[in-house]
Amino acid sequence: MSAPLPSWNDGAARQALLDFVDAVTTEGAPTYVPPEDRVAVFDNDGTLWSEQPMYVQALFAVDRVRALAPSHPEWRGRQPFKALIEGDEEALRTLTEHDAAALLAATHAGMTTGEFSHTVKEWLAKARHPRFQRPFTHCVYQPMLELLDHLRTRGFDLHIVSGGGIDFLRTFCEETYGIPSSHVIGSSGKTRMEWREGQPVLVKLPSLTSLDDGEGKPINIHLHIGKRPVLAFGNSDGDLQMLQYTGVRDGPRLRLLLHHDDDAREYAYDREAKAGRLDHALEVAGQEGWTVVSMRSDWSRVFS
């Protein structure tokens, strides 16, 4: 049998993961956690796949605004639509996950959830990462896929908890990560049920109901899972409260932060980043003894 986590270099981070998994899955041990309570939560952007130079959903939103602009002349006088249509680079660099979610809500109002899913799948099939020139679903981190597989084989209940849109994530999460759409928590927009051609459908509305970022993450974990995780993995200040929420449970728990410090194989960024800023969470990780994973030192490879 091959050793687990083959793309992880031997070191403190890999050992912390292996030790934790053994501790919570060894029956009879005082640290044993039954399978139904082995909840593990993962951020998506910057944790499972690349989020630079811009969030993938933001790139999708930009493309949709430009594609739909001829039918919406009023957008040329409204921000952020005006900046996106005109290719304002500064505006593009400052576009957040929340901005992207708001833009998607505005540009896809009136579309059914099925139509939206089809549109996203078509875009993902054609779009390419601007630096790596590969599909975005091929910009997934190989070491993280190995970790998901290892946890899955040891009976963990895996969930994605992301600031990205839940309907966007659900189009690729099962095929890409092996995580079913029912185990995805993300930002969500309002919908209403309508009858079209004799069939009930859900229609997207131009407003948001939940932003799954910061304190919204533990709130939505409680709402959708109903259990406090034993393991949480993120990469930015937006994941801080999720990791803190995981840390106060009774019994064993593991909190991890991925530090992007490899500009040769991916990107190097933290405190000054516009997308995926890692500042306060990095300080808390040092104070509380969280496991900080160095992309440069802890991973033998980044992509498959």
BELSULSUL-V521383 format. One line per field, one symbol per residue. phi: phi as a letter, one per 40 degrees, with the letter a starting at -180 (. if undefined). psi: psi as a letter, one per 30 degrees, with the letter a starting at -180 (. if undefined). burial: I if it has 24 or more other C-alpha atoms within 12 Angstrom, else O. A space follows every 50 residues. Layout:
phi=???
psi=???
burial=???
This chain:
phi=.cccfcccccicccccccccccccbccgccccbcdcbccbbbcbcgbbac bbcaddccccccccccccddcbccccbbccddccccgcccccccccdccc cccccccbcgccccccdccccccccbcbccccfbdccbbccdcccccdcc cccbgcccbcbbcccccccccbccccbgbcccbbbacbbcbbcbbbfgbc bbbcbcacbabcafccccccccccbgbcccbbbbaacccdcccccccccc gcabbbbcbcbbcccaabaacbccbgcbbcccccdccbgcccccccccbc abbc
psi=klklhfgkkkaeeeeeeeeeeeefgjkfkfgkklefgikkkkldjfeelk glflkeeeeeeeeeeeefeffiffffgkkgeeeeefhjeeeefgkleeee eeeeeefgkfkleeeeeeeeeeeefelkkfefhlkefggkjeeeeeeeee eefggljkkkjlflkeeeefffeeeefgjlffgkklkllkllklkkhgkk lkkklhlkfkjilbffeeefeeefegkklfkkkaglfffeeeeeeefglk aklkkkkkjjhifefcljlcfgkekhkjdeeeeeeeeggljjkjeeefkf lel.
burial=OOOIIIIIOOOOIIOIIIOIIIIIIOOOOOOOIOOOIIIIIIIIIIIIII IIIIIIIIIIIIIIIIOOIOOOOOOOOOOIIOIIIOOOOOOIIIIIIIII IIIIIIIIIIIIIOOIIOIIIOIIOOOOIOOOOOIIIIIIIIIIIIIIOI IOOIOIIIIIIIIIIIIIIIIIIOOIIIIOIOIIIIIIIIOOOOOOOOOO OIIIIOIIOIIIIIIIIIIIIOOOIOIIIIIIIIIIIIIIIIIIIIIOOO OIIIIIIIIIIOOOOIIIIIOOIIIIIIIOIIOIIOOOOIIIIIIIIIIO IIIO
